């Protein structure tokens, strides 16, 4: 089926070409005032200088030249300084209901991004504990974006980068070991910077219960004798670190699965070290003349590629800094052939944007292929008081804890309610409330209400369009306009790298359905009109289900 706004763009483009504009680029927008029309263009104002005529004169000429299919759209005329307004034909709007009924599983999907291959890295929490609510927001945003891109025809992979190497793993092992020694009767303080959460104690208990008693006695001998000054130098510390990492990765995978998030790949930092990919990246930088030495350390010349300074990649002791494996990982992403690479990171990574872009430029890659999104803070409130979120201090608000309290649907939906660039206040009590002031309840209730209409009338939900030409009431046509917008909203979300506009659309559809149902009787109307309105109800239900699905939220039939 033709999309009316694209038809308008094509007709206006052709008209401008006939008026003498070379390769015109036409923008079609939604007017601020819906009484002016459904879509509008400012093309006459844009090309007034080139055509050397007043904008309104050009607008009149465009209207005269544009060849419109009036079964799709009609020109409403010229307004203001030269805006041209268009209104969708009733027949076109009525066909939207037919499109939904005939394509219940794919309504709203397009091939607009069918030529794109994208990678989205998100969550990527350290394997040092359970996922917290910050990771939960990243999971909701990243997974919803992945679903959005796929619904628009793009090939989109979701990836989790596992930081399973480096000092934090060593500290993790030491923290578990300290708890193990304490359980065995040798009270030991967790080292500075270590991890204090209850999950550390759980791992220590599990290890102690499963370990061979003789092995534990051998472990304790040098400590009993006082022969081992550095108790954290024991070989078992490395073993405990690896054990804790695997436990935490397993927990994180389980949490994400329960949150309806599926990762295509869990990319381990340790694999970069095992394959020496970080040194391959170093040699590539060196070969391009972007490495220099200072005070025995090796720096990459990121300042020559747009960053504010140069960065150490190898210490004076010959060890790679954390930045080198990060460079190697991103270079690996580039070499996998993605058109766009998106990182979703926390708000404290602002400097990382230019830093990594410069590093990719230093390797000869196009930094425009990399986009780093910064998710802003979450203000989680409980009884009006902010809740602290410190993984290391043991005061962690776990993702599972929040989801258990408010449910997957509410958690995912609430995390999408605000732009990713703005902080989010998450009201736990509101998320649990079964009332219209709860945003997710309001939308889900509209879906369930439609199902109740079919039950109350003892009717099967229609699957075949019928008598849609009878849908002429203003509230019916306005509802059809909202349904038509789904594919446009998905594209808007994809271009903005932000799914929050989809929750706005869902709210508007639910609100318009309630207005339609208030003004237009469904079950007590003549048969043909009843059939048409039942078709509209079913089309709305399909649209709501499709939009909620992209958000990772269910569409219940009873509430």
C-alpha positions in Angstrom: 0.0 0.0 0.0 1.2 3.5 -0.8 2.2 5.7 2.1 0.4 9.0 1.7 3.1 11.3 3.1 5.7 9.7 0.8 3.4 10.2 -2.1 3.2 13.9 -1.1 6.9 14.2 -1.0 7.3 12.6 -4.4 4.6 14.8 -6.0 6.1 18.0 -4.5 9.6 17.0 -5.6 8.5 16.4 -9.1 6.6 19.7 -9.2 9.7 21.6 -8.0 11.8 19.9 -10.7 9.4 21.0 -13.4 9.6 24.5 -11.9 13.4 24.5 -12.5 14.8 23.3 -9.2 17.7 20.9 -9.6 17.6 17.8 -7.3 15.1 19.2 -4.9 15.0 17.9 -1.3 11.6 18.0 0.2 10.7 17.8 3.9 7.2 16.7 4.9 6.1 17.5 8.4 3.1 17.2 10.6 1.5 20.7 11.2 1.4 21.9 14.8 -2.3 22.7 14.3 -4.1 19.6 13.1 -6.9 21.7 11.7 -4.5 22.8 9.0 -4.1 19.3 7.6 -2.3 16.0 8.2 1.0 16.9 6.6 2.7 20.0 5.3 5.8 21.2 3.5 7.8 24.4 3.6 9.4 23.7 0.2 8.2 27.0 -1.2 10.1 28.9 1.5 13.2 26.8 1.1 13.4 27.4 -2.7 12.2 31.0 -2.9 15.7 32.4 -3.1 16.8 29.9 -5.8 13.6 30.5 -7.9 13.7 34.3 -7.2 10.0 34.5 -6.5 7.9 35.2 -3.4 7.2 32.0 -1.4 3.5 32.1 -1.7 3.7 32.4 -5.5 6.0 29.4 -5.6 3.6 27.5 -3.3 0.7 28.3 -5.7 2.8 27.0 -8.6 3.7 23.8 -6.7 0.0 23.2 -5.9 -0.8 23.6 -9.6 2.0 21.4 -10.8 1.8 18.6 -8.1 0.1 15.5 -9.5 -1.7 14.0 -6.4 -3.6 10.8 -6.2 -6.7 12.1 -4.5 -7.7 8.7 -3.2 -4.7 9.1 -0.9 -4.4 12.8 -0.2 -5.8 16.2 -1.1 -4.2 19.7 -1.0 -5.8 21.9 1.7 -4.2 25.0 0.2 -1.4 27.5 1.0 -1.2 29.0 4.5 0.9 31.7 6.2 4.1 32.8 4.3 4.0 29.8 2.0 3.3 26.5 3.8 1.4 23.9 1.7 -1.0 21.8 3.7 -2.4 18.4 2.7 -5.1 16.2 4.2 -5.4 12.4 3.9 -8.4 11.1 2.1 -11.0 9.2 4.1 -10.6 6.2 1.8 -6.8 6.1 2.6 -7.4 6.3 6.3 -10.0 3.6 6.1 -7.5 1.4 4.3 -5.2 1.6 7.4 -7.7 -0.6 9.3 -7.7 -3.1 6.5 -3.9 -3.1 6.5 -3.8 -3.9 10.2 -6.4 -6.6 9.9 -4.6 -8.2 7.0 -1.2 -8.0 8.6 -1.8 -8.5 12.3 1.7 -9.8 13.0 3.6 -7.2 10.9 1.5 -4.1 11.1 3.8 -1.0 11.3 6.9 -2.8 10.0 8.6 -1.5 6.9 11.8 -2.0 4.9 12.9 1.6 5.4 16.2 0.5 6.9 16.5 -2.7 5.0 20.0 -1.9 3.7 21.5 -1.2 7.1 23.5 -3.4 9.4 23.8 -2.3 13.0 25.4 -3.4 16.2 24.1 -2.2 19.6 26.2 -2.8 22.7 24.3 -2.2 25.9 24.3 -3.1 29.6 27.9 -4.5 29.6 27.9 -4.4 33.4 31.0 -5.6 35.2 30.7 -9.3 36.2 31.2 -8.3 39.8 27.7 -8.5 41.1 24.0 -8.6 40.1 22.6 -6.2 37.6 21.3 -3.0 39.1 18.5 -0.6 38.0 20.9 1.5 36.0 21.7 -1.7 33.9 17.9 -2.3 33.8 17.3 1.0 32.0 20.1 0.3 29.6 18.6 -3.1 28.9 15.1 -1.7 28.3 16.4 1.0 25.9 18.9 -1.2 24.1 16.6 -4.1 23.6 13.7 -1.9 22.4 16.0 -0.1 20.0 17.1 -3.5 18.6 13.4 -4.4 18.1 12.7 -1.1 16.4 15.6 -1.5 13.9 14.5 -5.0 13.1 10.9 -3.9 12.6 12.2 -1.4 10.0 14.1 -4.1 8.1 17.6 -3.5 9.4 19.9 -6.3 10.4 20.6 -5.5 14.1 22.7 -7.4 16.6 22.6 -7.0 20.3 25.9 -7.4 22.2 27.1 -7.5 25.9 30.8 -6.7 26.5 32.0 -8.8 29.5 34.8 -7.1 31.4 36.2 -10.5 32.7 39.9 -9.5 32.9 41.9 -7.0 34.8 42.1 -5.7 38.4 38.4 -5.9 39.2 38.5 -9.7 38.8 41.4 -9.8 41.1 39.6 -7.7 43.7 36.5 -9.8 43.3 38.5 -12.9 44.1 40.1 -11.3 47.1 36.7 -10.2 48.4 35.3 -13.7 48.1 38.4 -15.1 49.8 38.1 -12.7 52.7 34.5 -13.8 53.2 35.6 -17.5 53.0 38.3 -17.1 55.6 35.9 -15.3 57.9 33.4 -18.2 57.5 36.2 -20.7 58.3 37.0 -18.9 61.6 39.7 -16.4 60.5 38.0 -13.0 60.4 39.5 -11.1 57.4 38.8 -7.6 56.2 37.9 -7.1 52.5 40.7 -5.2 50.8 40.3 -1.5 49.9 38.1 -1.1 46.8 36.7 -4.6 47.2 33.1 -5.8 47.0 30.9 -6.0 50.1 27.5 -7.2 48.8 25.6 -10.1 50.2 26.2 -11.9 46.9 29.9 -12.1 47.8 29.1 -14.0 51.0 26.8 -16.3 49.0 29.6 -17.3 46.7 32.0 -17.8 49.6 29.5 -20.1 51.4 28.8 -22.1 48.2 32.5 -22.6 47.6 33.1 -23.6 51.3 30.3 -26.1 51.2 31.4 -27.7 47.9 35.2 -27.7 48.5 37.1 -30.7 49.7 37.8 -30.5 53.4 41.4 -31.5 53.0 41.9 -28.8 50.3 40.5 -26.2 52.8 42.9 -27.4 55.5 45.9 -27.0 53.1 44.7 -23.6 52.2 44.6 -22.6 55.9 48.0 -24.1 56.9 50.2 -21.1 55.9 47.7 -18.7 57.5 47.6 -20.7 60.8 51.4 -20.9 60.9 51.7 -17.2 60.0 54.1 -18.0 57.2 52.1 -16.2 54.5 52.2 -12.5 55.0 50.2 -11.7 51.9 47.2 -14.0 52.3 45.7 -12.6 49.1 48.6 -14.0 47.2 47.2 -17.5 47.5 46.5 -19.3 44.2 42.9 -19.9 45.3 42.2 -16.2 45.0 42.5 -16.4 41.2 40.2 -19.5 41.2 37.7 -17.7 43.4 37.8 -14.6 41.1 37.0 -16.8 38.0 34.3 -18.6 39.9 32.7 -15.4 41.0 32.9 -13.9 37.5 31.1 -17.0 36.0 28.5 -17.0 38.8 27.8 -13.3 38.1 27.6 -13.7 34.3 25.2 -16.6 34.9 23.0 -14.4 37.1 23.2 -11.5 34.7 22.1 -13.7 31.8 19.2 -15.1 33.9 18.1 -11.5 34.9 18.1 -10.3 31.3 16.2 -13.4 30.0 13.6 -12.7 32.7 13.5 -9.1 31.5 12.8 -10.3 27.9 16.2 -9.2 26.7 18.1 -11.4 24.3 21.7 -10.9 23.5 23.1 -12.2 20.2 26.6 -12.2 21.6 28.4 -12.1 24.9 31.9 -10.7 24.0 34.5 -11.4 26.6 37.4 -9.1 27.2 39.5 -12.1 28.1 39.1 -13.3 24.5 40.9 -10.2 23.3 43.8 -11.1 25.6 43.9 -14.7 24.6 44.0 -13.8 20.9 46.4 -11.0 21.5 43.9 -8.7 19.7 44.9 -5.8 21.9 48.5 -6.1 20.7 47.4 -6.4 17.1 45.6 -3.1 17.6 48.7 -1.6 19.2 50.9 -2.7 16.2 48.3 -1.2 13.8 48.4 2.1 15.6 52.2 2.0 15.6 52.4 1.2 11.9 50.2 4.3 11.2 52.7 6.4 13.2 50.2 7.3 16.0 52.1 5.9 18.9 54.8 7.8 20.8 56.8 7.2 24.0 57.0 9.5 27.0 58.5 8.6 30.4 58.7 5.0 29.3 55.0 4.7 28.6 53.4 4.4 25.1 50.8 7.0 24.1 48.3 7.1 21.2 48.1 10.5 19.5 44.4 10.9 19.9 44.9 14.7 20.1 45.6 14.7 16.4 42.2 13.2 15.7 39.9 15.5 17.6 40.4 14.6 21.3 41.7 17.0 23.9 44.7 14.9 24.9 46.8 11.8 24.2 46.3 8.6 26.2 48.5 6.0 27.6 47.9 2.6 26.1 51.0 0.7 27.5 52.5 1.6 30.9 56.2 2.0 31.5 56.1 -1.6 32.9 55.0 -2.8 29.5 51.4 -3.6 30.6 48.4 -2.5 28.5 46.1 0.1 30.1 42.3 -0.5 30.1 42.1 1.7 27.0 44.0 -0.7 24.8 41.5 -3.6 25.0 38.7 -1.0 24.6 40.4 0.1 21.3 40.8 -3.5 20.2 37.2 -4.3 21.0 35.8 -1.4 19.0 38.2 -2.1 16.1 36.9 -5.6 16.1 33.3 -4.1 15.8 34.4 -2.0 12.9 36.0 -4.9 11.1 32.8 -7.0 11.4 31.3 -4.8 8.7 28.6 -2.9 10.5 27.3 0.3 9.0 26.5 1.8 12.4 27.9 0.8 15.8 26.0 2.1 18.8 27.3 2.0 22.4 24.8 2.7 25.2 26.9 3.9 28.2 26.3 5.6 31.5 26.3 9.4 32.0 29.9 9.4 33.3 31.4 8.4 30.0 31.2 11.8 28.2 34.9 12.1 27.7 34.9 8.6 26.2 33.0 9.8 23.1 35.8 11.9 21.6 38.4 9.6 23.0 37.2 6.4 21.3 36.2 8.3 18.1 39.8 9.6 17.9 41.2 6.1 18.5 39.2 4.7 15.6 40.3 7.6 13.4 43.9 6.8 14.4 43.3 3.3 13.1 42.0 4.7 9.8 38.4 3.9 10.5 35.5 6.4 9.9 34.5 7.6 13.4 31.0 8.6 12.0 30.1 4.9 12.1 30.4 4.9 15.9 27.8 6.6 18.0 28.0 6.6 21.8 24.7 7.3 23.6 24.8 8.4 27.2 21.9 7.2 29.4 21.3 9.7 32.1 20.8 9.0 35.8 17.9 7.2 37.4 16.3 8.6 40.5 14.7 5.7 42.2 12.3 6.7 44.9 10.9 4.7 47.8 8.5 6.4 50.2 9.6 9.7 48.8 13.3 9.1 49.6 16.0 8.4 47.1 17.5 5.0 47.2 21.3 4.7 47.1 22.8 2.4 44.4 26.3 1.4 45.3 27.4 -2.0 44.1 30.6 -2.0 46.1 29.1 -0.8 49.4 26.5 -3.5 49.3 23.6 -1.1 49.0 22.6 -2.3 45.6 19.1 -2.1 44.3 19.1 -5.1 42.1 17.3 -5.3 38.8 15.6 -8.5 39.9 14.4 -6.8 43.1 12.7 -4.0 41.2 11.2 -6.3 38.6 9.8 -8.6 41.2 8.2 -5.6 42.9 6.7 -3.8 39.9 6.7 -6.5 37.2 8.5 -6.7 33.9 5.9 -4.8 32.0 5.9 -1.7 34.3 9.7 -1.7 34.6 10.4 -1.9 30.9 7.7 0.7 30.0 8.8 3.2 32.8 12.4 3.0 31.6 11.3 4.2 28.2 9.0 7.1 29.3 11.7 9.8 29.2 14.3 10.7 26.6 17.6 8.9 27.2 19.3 12.2 27.4 17.3 13.2 30.5 17.3 11.8 34.1 14.5 9.5 35.0 12.4 9.6 38.2 11.1 6.1 38.7 8.1 6.1 41.0 7.8 2.6 42.3 4.4 3.1 43.9 3.0 4.6 40.6 4.4 1.7 38.6 2.4 -0.7 40.8 -0.8 1.2 40.7 -3.8 -0.3 38.9 -5.2 3.0 37.7 -5.2 5.4 34.7 -2.4 7.5 36.1 0.0 4.6 35.7 1.2 5.0 32.1 1.6 1.3 31.3 -1.7 0.3 32.9 -3.5 3.0 30.8 -2.2 1.6 27.5 -2.7 -2.1 28.5 -6.2 -1.3 29.7 -7.2 0.0 26.3 -6.1 -3.3 24.7 -8.0 -5.3 27.3 -11.0 -3.1 27.0 -11.2 -3.9 23.3 -11.1 -7.6 24.1 -14.0 -7.1 26.6 -16.1 -5.5 23.8 -15.8 -8.7 21.8 -16.6 -10.8 24.9 -19.6 -8.7 25.9 -21.1 -8.9 22.4 -20.2 -12.6 22.3 -18.4 -11.8 19.0 -15.3 -13.1 17.3 -12.7 -10.4 16.7 -12.9 -9.7 13.0 -10.0 -10.7 10.8 -11.4 -9.6 7.5 -12.0 -5.9 6.7 -15.7 -5.1 6.0 -17.8 -2.0 5.5 -14.8 0.3 6.3 -16.2 3.0 4.1 -18.7 3.7 6.9 -16.0 4.9 9.2 -16.5 8.6 8.7 -17.1 10.0 12.2 -14.4 12.5 13.1 -13.3 10.4 16.1 -13.1 7.3 13.9 -10.9 9.2 11.4 -8.7 10.6 14.1 -8.1 7.2 15.5 -7.2 5.9 12.1 -4.8 8.8 11.8 -3.1 7.7 15.0 -2.8 4.0 13.8 -1.3 5.2 10.5 1.6 6.8 12.5 3.1 3.7 13.9 5.7 3.1 11.1 6.6 6.8 11.1 7.0 6.8 14.9 9.3 3.7 14.7 11.4 5.5 12.1 11.5 8.6 14.3 12.8 6.4 17.2 15.4 4.8 15.0 16.7 8.1 13.7 16.8 9.6 17.2 18.3 6.4 18.7 15.6 6.8 21.4 12.5 4.7 21.9 10.6 7.1 24.1 8.4 8.6 21.3 6.8 5.1 21.0 5.4 5.4 24.5 4.0 8.8 23.6 2.3 7.3 20.6 0.9 4.4 22.6 -0.6 6.8 25.1 -2.1 8.9 22.3 -3.7 5.8 20.6 -5.1 4.6 23.9 -6.5 8.1 24.7 -8.1 8.4 21.2 -9.6 4.9 21.4 -11.3 5.9 24.7 -12.6 9.1 23.0 -13.9 7.1 20.0 -15.6 4.6 22.3 -17.2 7.4 24.2 -18.6 9.1 21.1 -19.3 6.1 18.8 -21.5 3.2 20.0 -20.2 -0.1 18.9 -22.5 -2.9 20.0 -25.8 -1.1 19.7 -25.5 0.2 16.1 -26.9 -1.2 12.8 -25.2 -4.4 11.6 -22.9 -2.9 8.9 -21.8 0.0 11.0 -21.2 -2.3 13.9 -19.1 -4.5 11.7 -17.0 -1.5 10.6 -16.5 -0.3 14.1 -15.6 -3.7 15.4 -13.0 -3.8 12.6 -11.6 -0.5 13.8 -11.5 -1.8 17.4 -9.6 -4.9 16.2 -7.2 -2.7 14.2 -6.5 -0.6 17.2 -5.9 -3.7 19.3 -3.4 -4.9 16.8 -1.6 -1.6 16.7 -1.4 -1.4 20.5 -0.1 -5.0 20.6 2.5 -4.2 18.0 3.7 -1.1 19.8 3.8 -2.7 23.2 5.7 -5.7 21.7 8.4 -3.4 20.4 8.7 -2.0 23.9 9.0 -5.6 25.3 5.7 -5.2 27.1 2.8 -7.7 27.1 -0.7 -6.9 25.8 -3.1 -8.5 28.2 -6.7 -9.4 27.2 -8.0 -9.1 30.8 -7.1 -6.7 33.6 
